[in-house]
Amino acid sequence: MKDLITLVNQLRSYSSEREWFEFKVNWFEPAAIGEYISAISNSAACIGRKEGYFIWGINNTTHEIEGTSFDPDCDVKGEPLKHYLARQLSPENNFVFSEITIDGKRVVVLRIPAAKTVPTAFKNERYIRIGSSKENLRKYPEKESFLFHVLSFGFPTIENTPSDYQDLTFEKLLIYYGAKGLKLNPETFVKNLGLLTEDGKYNILAQLLSDDSHIPIRVSIFTGKTKADNMYSVREFGYQCLLYSLDEILRYGDVLNIIQADETDRVVERREVPLFDNAAFREAVINAFVHNAWVTKNEPMLTVYSDRIEILSRGTLAPEQTMEGFFAGESVPVNRKLSEIFLQLHISEKTGRGVPKITQTYGRDAYDFRENSIVVTIPFKWINVMGNKLGNKLGNKSSELNDTQYRILSEIRNNPNVTKQQIANILNKSKTTVDNGIAVLREKRYIVRIGSNKTGYWKVQDPDEK
């Protein structure tokens, strides 16, 4: 019973009902209950869950516990409700009613196993959940086709789903492993890393790790607090091996993370305050990459506003993950093989400290669980008013720079890995002009070079720190 109480409280923590669970208080319509069993059973299969739930005693709007008078042992037209439902469900569905008490109030939980070999039907009709609504499956042919595919071949993953691209190469992957001190055998790494489906085709994991992933990953910057404000810039890091895209975005985070001078109550030295916690940002980005629902062929998104960064990953928690387990740092990967590769390369850790690190810094409210995505919000801690002396980082021209120098600074800020020749091509300027502009920016300490000229990158600084 304790496990059921924990389950109910976990489901109540969701912002709204999902395809695989429904709340009611005293509602009772026998035939509709059968239809709900069909719908929740089929929907649970579609998202890879072992079972779904129908729960009485919970307000479906507020998710508050109100208690219920619903009786699962009542009669329907002369036969017990359980027999009435079981007789008209096909194939057999071993649903179970249980009664528990939470905060002194009676709650009834109906546990519904997911469909296994064929869709679950009630009175020979098959149902599905669309959001929190119960619908006839025939009205949604794409959902119907997907359900049959899942029941025939298993829930789709990046390992068992073939890529649309089969002419993949992996030179960058071999180099990346080598740079980490690990050597991949060119003859066996494709099999060892799990880059093939059972029938020998490259899978989506292979596509992600190939030299051209065919997937864009963008960082969008807006001048204000919403997407209704003007867009300042868009940086694209995709269309390459996912590992390199991740590294570039993490480095771009260093560019965005302005080190501010806090002179409040200054006595001897001013205090340096970053715009946001870099460790929390790093964990949020890595988690977004490793747990993104890549099988849907949709990428994570990073959006920068004037007061925060939002890091969105597609999909929801892994089917076997719970909300409490998630916040406790219990690792249940959405993409098992990709997670293993991140661990092997020491990009992430098996300790599961990423989520606790973020919540320790910004609280659980940093997470927003939406119907088909998870968003982590990293708030900014501005010491100075945005748009004044720190405005140079966000687009305001400095009186110390001419137009060309400012445009060079903008390109470096938007792409820390940009080369002088690329800047020259973008601005339609000679390489000498770009060399001179960069020399001025370095002299005035607007930029510094991190690493060598060949493999390093540019870092933009607060000009007031020069």
N, C-alpha and C positions, 0 to 999 in steps of 0.2 A: 504493500500500500504506500509505503514511503516513496518508492520509485514513481508511482502514479502521481502523487502530490507534487513531486519535483517536476515531472513531465508537464502537468497542468500549469504550474507556475512559469515554466519556461515558455510554453505556448502563449501565455498571457503577456509575456514581455515583448512579443512582436507588436509592431505598431498597428497591424491589421491582420485579418485572417488571410491564410494562404490557400493554395489549391488543395493542400493535404490535411487541412483541419478546419472545423466549423464550430462556432459557439452558439448556443441557444440557452434560454432560461427554462421555460415550461412548454415550449412549442411541441406539438404532437400531431403528426399526420402520417399514419402508418405507411401508405404507399410512397409518400415523399421521402420517408426515412430510407426505404429500399432504394430509391433513386439516388439518394445521397451516398449510400454505401457503394453503389456502382460508380458514381462520379469520383469519390475520394479514392477508391481502390485503383481506378484507372489512372488518376492524376498522380498518385503516389508512385506508380510504376514509371510514369513519364519523367519524373525527376529523380529516379534512382533511390527512392526510399523504400524501406521494407514494409511500412504500414502507415496509415493515416488515422485521423481521429475525429469523432463527433462528440462534443461535450455539452451536457446540460448543466445549468447552474451558473453559467458565466454570461454576463451581458456582452452581446456581440459588438457593441459600439465602444463601451468604456473598458471592457475586459475585467470589470470588477466582479468579485464573487458575490452572487445574490442567493445562491441555493436553488434547489428545484424540487418540485413535487412529481416530476416525471417518473413513471413506474415501468421499468423494462420488463416486468413480469405480468403486465396487464394482458387482457384478452382482446383479440381483434376478430370479430365475426365468429366467435366460438372457439378460437384456437389461440394459444399463447403467441404474443408478438414475435418472440424469437423463432417459433416454428413458421409463422406467417412469412417472415422475412427470408428465412433459410429456404423454404419451399420454392420461392419464386426467384431466387438468385441462381445464376448459372455462369460459369461452373461453380461448384461449391466454394463458399467463402467462409472461412472459420472465424467469423467475427466474434468478439467477446464483450459483454457488458460487465462493468465493474462499478461499485459504489464506494466513494471515499468521503471523508469529512475534512474540509479545509476551513480553518477559522470558525469552527462550530457550525458550518453550513454544509448541507448535503450536495454532493456533486456526482453525476453519473458520467462515466467515460465509456464510449464505444470505440474499441480498437478494431481497425479494419485492415486486414492484410492486403498488400499490393497485388494487383493482377499478376499472374505468372506466365501462363502459356497462351491464353486468349483473353480478350477484354472481359471484365465482369459486367454482366447484364442483369437487369431486374425486369421481370415480365417481358423478356426477350428484347428489351431495349437497352442500349449502351449509353452511358452518360459520362460526362467529363466536366471538370471544373475550369471555368474561364475567370481568372481572378478569384473572387469569392462567390461567383454565381454558378449554379448547376445548369448544365445545358445538355441537349441531346447530341451525342457524338457525331451523328450523321450530318449535322449542320456545319461541322468543322473538318472537312476532308484532310487538311494538312495535319491536324492533330491526330486524326484517325490513322493516317499513314505512319506518322511518327510512332504512335503507340504500338502498332503492329511490328514496326522495325525493332523497337526496344524489346518486345516480347519474343521476337525471333532471334535477335543477335546480341541482346544485352544492352544495357544503358551505354550510350555513346561516350567515349572518352578520347583524349588526344592520342591514346595508344592504339585503340581499335578502329579509329576513323581514318580512312585514307585521305591524303592531301589531294587537292585539285591539281597540284603541280608535282610531276614525277621526274623532272630534269633537274634535280637538286644537287648542289655541290657543297662541300663542307671544309674548305680550306681555312676559313676564319675560326671555325670551331677547333680544329687541330692546333692552330696557333694559340688560341685562348687557353686551352688546356696546357700547352707547353709553357706558357707564361706563368701558369700557376704551379709549375713543377711537376705536372702530371703528363704522362705520354700516352696518347691513344694509338692503338695499333690500327694502321690504315686499312688492314684487311678484315678486322673484326669489330671495330667500334660501332658500326651501324647496328649490328645485332646486339652487342653488349649493352648499348645505351637504350635499346628498345625502340629503334626508329622505324621498324617495319610492322605492318599488320600481319595477321596470320597467313594471308595469301601472298606475302612478299612485296607489298606496295609500301612506298614511303607514307608514313602517317603524319598527322598534324604536328606532333612533336618534332619530327624530322624537319618539317617546313619551318617551324619556329627557330630551329638551331642552324638552318642552312644559311648560305651566304646571302641569299635574298629571301626573306621571310614572306614577302608580298603583303605585309601587314603594316599599315602606318601607325606610328605612335606619336601623338602630338602633345605639346604643352602650349596652351592658349593663355594669353595674358590680357586682362581687361583693365581699363583705367579706373573703374569704380567697383561697387560691391555686387553687381549683378551682371548677367549677360545682356541686359538691355543697355548697358553702358558701352562706350566705344571699345572695340578690340584694339589693343596696342600692337600685339605681334603674335605670330604662331610659329613655334619651332617644331620641326619634324625630326624624329630620331629613329623612325622605323625603316622598313625595307632593307634590313640587314639581319645578321645573327642576333637573336634576342638578347644574348649575353652582352653584346656590345651596346645595344640600345639601352639596356639597364645601366651600364657603367656611365654612359653619356648623360643620362637623366640625373643620376646621382651627382655627377660633377656639375651639372647645370644647377642643381640645388645649392651648391657652394656659391655660385654666381648670384643666385636670388637672395641668399641669406646674408643680407647686409650686416656688417659689424658696426654698431652704432656707439657713439661716445655719449655716455651718461655722466654729465657733470653736476648732477644733483648732489648737494652737500659736499662738493669737492673740497678736499683738504690738500692732498699732494698730487695724486694721480687720478685721472678720470677712469671710470669703469667702462669696459667694453661689453656691450650687450648685443647678442645676435638677434636678428629679426624673429627667428623661430628656432625651436630645438632641432638640431640637425640629426640627432640619433633617432628621434621619433619620426622625422621625415623619412629617413633612410629605411626604417622598419616598415613604414606604411607603403613605400614604393615597392620594396622587395615583396611584401605580402601581396600587393596588388598584382605583381607579375606572376608569382608562383601559384596563386589561387584564382587567377582570372579564368573565366569559362571560355578558354580558347577554342573549345570544340564548337562554339557558336560562330567562330570566325570574327568575333568582335574584340577590339583591343581595350586596354585600360585607358583612362583619360586623366590628364592633369590640367587643372584650371586654376590660374592665379588671379586673384582679385586684389583690391587695394588693402583688404584687411585679413586675407587668409589664402591658403592653398587647399583645394579640394582634390583628393585622389580617389578616383572611381574605378572599381574593378567590376567586371560583368559577372552575373550569376549571384548565387546566394551561398550560404554555408554548405560545407560538404554534407551529404545526406545523413551520415552517422554522427555529425557534430551537433552538440547542443549549445544553447546560448551561454549557459553558465560555464561549460567546458571551454568555449571559445574565449571568454574573458579571463578564465583561469590559466590560459596558455596551453591547453591540451591540443596538441597538433594533430589534426585530421585533414590531410591534404586533399584538395580538390583534384589536383593533377599529381598522381603518385610518382611517376617517373621523373617529371620535371622537378618535383621537390627533392627527390634523391640526387639529381644532378646538382641542384643548388647546394645541398649539403656536402656533396663530394668536393665542390669547388670552394667551400667555406664562404659562400655568399650568405647563406642563412645558417641557423643553428637548430639542432634538434631539441633544444631546451624549451622552445616555444615562448621565449621571453619577449618577442616582438609586440604582441598585443598588450601584455602587462606594462611594457615600457611606455607605450603610447597612452594608456589609460592612467598610468602613474603621473604622467606629465600633464595631460589635458582632460582626464576623466572619461567616463564611459560615453558622455555626450559627444565625444569626438567622432563616434560611430553612428551612422545613419543607415539602418537596414531597410532598403527599399525592395519593391516586389521583385525586381530582376537585377539588382546591383547592390553593392556595399560602398558607402562613401566615408572616407576619413577626412576630417577637417583639421588642418594645422593652422591655428590662428597666429596672426602677427602681433608682436609686441613692439609697437612703435614708441620710441623715445621722443623723436622729433615729429612735428606735424608733417604728414605726407604732403609733398609738393614744395617744401621749403628747401633747405640746403641738401636734403637727401633726394630731392627730386631728380637729380642727375641720373640716379639709378633707374628711374622709372620713366624717363623720357623728356624731362625739361632740359633745355639747352643751358650749358654753362657759359657765362660771360667770358670765361678764359679760353674757350675753344671757338675756332672758326667752324663754318658749316661742314667742311670736309672732315675735319678732326672729329666733330660730333657724330657724323655719319659712320666713320670708322669705329668709334666707340660703340655705337648702336649695334653694328654688325658683330663686334666681338662679344658684346653682352648677350646677343641672341644666339650666338654659336661660339662657345669657348674654344672649339677646335678649328675654327676657320683659319685658312692660310692667307698670307699676304696676296698671293695671286688671285685667290677666290674673291677677296675684298676688292681688288683692282677690277676684276671682271664685273662684280655686282654694281660698283659705283661708276664704272666706265672711266676709271682714272688710270694713269700710268703707275707702274710698280714703284717708281721713284717717289711719286706723290704719296702713295700709301706708306712707303718706308719712312718718309719724313713725318707723316701724320702719327705713325706709331711711335716714332722717336719722341715726339712732343708729349704724347699720352704717357709714355714711360717716364719721361723726365718730370712731368707734373704728378706722377704717381697715380694716374687714373687707372692704370693697368700694370700688372706684373706678370711675368712669365713663370709658370710653374712647370718644372721639368725641363727637358732638353728641347731644342728647336724642332727636332724631328718627331718626338713622341709626347711632348708636353702639351699644355693648353694655357689659355689666357685666363686671368682672374681679374675681374673689375673690382676696384676698391672705392671706399668712400673718399672723395676728394678732400674732405676736411681732415683726413687722417694723414695727409702727405706731409 
